[in-house]
Amino acid sequence: MTYFSFGEMHAAVAALRSAGDRATAVGIVERHLPTFPRHRALVHLMHAELLAEEGRAPEALATLDEALRTGCRYPSAWLKENPRLSSLIGLASFADLESRSQRQWDDATAVAVPRRTLLVPSGGSRHPLLVVLHGNNSDIEETLPFWSSVVDQGWNAAILQSGEAGATPGTFTWNDRERTAREIEAHVDGIRHEIDVDRGIVALAGFSMGALQAIALTVTGRLRAHGVISIAAWLPHIREFAALALAGTAVWVPSYVVVGTNDPSYDGTKQLVALVTEHGGRAHLDARDGLGHEYPTDMERTLASGLDFIAAIT
């Protein structure tokens, strides 16, 4: 079977692994090694894990070596502390591979810097601002087309690129929440020196991990925002948010939440919307039947609905 998104393939492999059918999982991963260029490092790592679990340690080491030779990199902890790769640690060349991987990771981290693209509507001088965070293992170029229509709704759009390098060359992540908050603050401050933001209205938005960070930074009160638009937020659970709600310290901002029924985070997303509503917040669940962990195909309409939802209470 051919999978058209990394998320779909990852879910299929996880199911096969749970069922004990690693041989089929290996075949799927090998067929898809060239299919998802922005997830190349993660596909190689998944391949190595499956091979190692199948007792094919030398082949597992070889696939990691191939990943490093093509520019991929992993923190050493991803390798030496990964229980799925435990059979590799005793191999003579493992220590060298781990060291090379960490050096390449450090080199990538040293040169990665935050970036932004600012989209401004034509006509008029003042508009609210939507700050957009890409998903993990992505960048501005992949993300911008999905969000560019917000200018037609009378919003400025700041498409941000994280300064946190990903495992695959040319990709970036938002894993460090405090760093994410600092980068957003710096970008918004810079933008406010470039343009007038209407009534100071700033909303956060994002896809996958970017969406999770947008939600988390507002719920925890780390950043103030007038609303959130979340597309396929990475929400395997909502324990942190539930604890904040129970303690009475959660900050609820109007949130328009889009998720597919086939997304692994579908249940977590439904639970989050229910939690917000239960505690007096305002959230809208836009569930898409059959959609996996990906953007909906009608992003222009989706964004129009999301921005209308936010604008109704600003």
Secondary structure as UniProt FT lines:
FT   HELIX           6..18
FT   TURN            19..20
FT   HELIX           22..31
FT   TURN            32..35
FT   HELIX           37..39
FT   HELIX           40..53
FT   TURN            54..55
FT   HELIX           57..69
FT   TURN            70..71
FT   HELIX           76..80
FT   HELIX           83..88
FT   TURN            89..90
FT   TURN            92..93
FT   HELIX           94..111
FT   STRAND          115..119
FT   STRAND          126..133
FT   TURN            136..137
FT   HELIX           140..147
FT   HELIX           148..153
FT   STRAND          156..161
FT   STRAND          164..165
FT   TURN            169..170
FT   STRAND          172..173
FT   HELIX           177..194
FT   STRAND          196..207
FT   HELIX           209..219
FT   TURN            220..221
FT   STRAND          228..231
FT   HELIX           239..247
FT   STRAND          255..260
FT   TURN            261..262
FT   TURN            264..265
FT   HELIX           266..278
FT   TURN            279..280
FT   STRAND          283..288
FT   TURN            289..290
FT   HELIX           299..311
FT   TURN            312..313
//
